[in-house]
Amino acid sequence: MTSAEIIALEEKYGAHNYFPVPVVIAKGQGVRVWDPEGKEYLDFLSGICAVGQGHCHPKLVRALQEQAEKLTLISRAFYSDQFGPFAEYITKYFGYQRVLMMNTGVEAFETACKLSRKWGYTKKGIPENEAKILVAEGNFHGRTLAAISASTSPDSMKNFGPAAPGFLSVPFGDLQALEEKLCDTKIAAFVVEPIQGEGGVVLPPEGYLRAVRKLCSEKNVLFVADEIQTGIGRTGRLLACDYEEVRPDVVLLGKSLSGGLFPVSAVLADDPVMLSFQPGDHGSTFGGNPLACAVARVALEIVKDEGLVQNSARQGELLRRLLREAKLPHVREVRGRGLLNAVEFEKDAPVKASTLCLALRDNGILAKNTRESVIRFAPPLVIQESEIRLGVERIVTAFRPVT
Ligand SMILES: Cc1ncc(COP(=O)(O)O)c(C=O)c1O
């Protein structure tokens, strides 16, 4: 089947809940992917930061195959031989006492909301049904009702109301506003992305996360870091919070936790928080399933063994330097950390970011705009210098017709 035929089928039979760049991907290896006609592209989106370890990493594929041949699913009604050892591995890897496994990123967010509320009622003493969760303006935590209720984007709730109660927001990066909001003793948690990925790769001011840590501790509010997009080396540190050497009370992981091979997400916390949950409070048929544990373990091993955190920092610096030196027309800023980067267009630029993504595709680069004026460049963390240089060459060529 041709790309055009495949796109036509999706348009006809699929729900129209996405607006993809018109390109079909049929095969991938490392940073490169191919369409059914055999045209090669550099993947500069990585499944929205999920394919950190590169497409079809042989160790990951082997882990998946070997585990898939051993056991299908037993749910958490019984113990599997995989979950306990994996729980020890991931908690030691990130330095937390306990883990709760889910599948998608938004489920990790949902879990954090429930966990924070339960902790708020049982440990902090918030009156029943009055707990609030504070979030940052411009956040993205997923697409369930709780996540869109937490969103401050006017479109996300339209025609989906009523919103779930109990969410308050504060401008991202504004410490004074945060301090004022945290005077409300019914707030159980502040949930924040260390860098807002979907919001347009927005970096907070220097010292923000450190101050968040301090304020949350002072006010007895849980600091929940949504590292679903930023975590596991994406920003050039294991966690983006490591830039300010802060340790959140709760960390949310997803995406690269399985190298994008399989839906796996996780919530990490210490005993006083995680043991707020009791049997029956929360779970999922697939949460912590043997295949997820086997794949996620190898995904985390690869990040360590192949020095992907360091590579992300190194290649990200090169990428930003080359993009800045290229002086791309109508680009007002190149920003990011590690391999989570963005170019932002000037306000009155004659070209839209989404149109430029089509030109990038034509020149062999897969990227997608996050907002109207921002294109995110987030290649797999395994990318090498030669591929960064080739990618920037292609980006420069795609921008050439823009004057
Ligand atoms: C910071 C953040 N949180 C949560 C999510 C939701 O993850 P998922 O799409 O796996 O539900 C995303 C997805 O992009 C994200 O970037």
PDBQT file of the ligand as one rigid body, heavy atoms in Angstrom, charges set to zero:
ROOT
HETATM    1  C1  LIG A 501       4.546  16.174  30.695  1.00  0.00    +0.000 C 
HETATM    2  C2  LIG A 501       3.556  15.174  30.188  1.00  0.00    +0.000 A 
HETATM    3  N1  LIG A 501       2.737  14.577  31.062  1.00  0.00    +0.000 NA
HETATM    4  C3  LIG A 501       1.836  13.660  30.664  1.00  0.00    +0.000 A 
HETATM    5  C4  LIG A 501       1.717  13.313  29.334  1.00  0.00    +0.000 A 
HETATM    6  C5  LIG A 501       0.690  12.297  28.914  1.00  0.00    +0.000 C 
HETATM    7  O1  LIG A 501       1.305  11.107  28.535  1.00  0.00    +0.000 OA
HETATM    8  P1  LIG A 501       0.484  10.016  27.661  1.00  0.00    +0.000 P 
HETATM    9  O2  LIG A 501       0.249  10.615  26.332  1.00  0.00    +0.000 OA
HETATM   10  O3  LIG A 501       1.385   8.809  27.645  1.00  0.00    +0.000 OA
HETATM   11  O4  LIG A 501      -0.779   9.756  28.397  1.00  0.00    +0.000 OA
HETATM   12  C6  LIG A 501       2.550  13.913  28.392  1.00  0.00    +0.000 A 
HETATM   13  C7  LIG A 501       2.440  13.579  26.954  1.00  0.00    +0.000 C 
HETATM   14  O5  LIG A 501       2.951  14.214  26.088  1.00  0.00    +0.000 OA
HETATM   15  C8  LIG A 501       3.495  14.878  28.822  1.00  0.00    +0.000 A 
HETATM   16  O6  LIG A 501       4.310  15.498  27.960  1.00  0.00    +0.000 OA
ENDROOT
TORSDOF 0
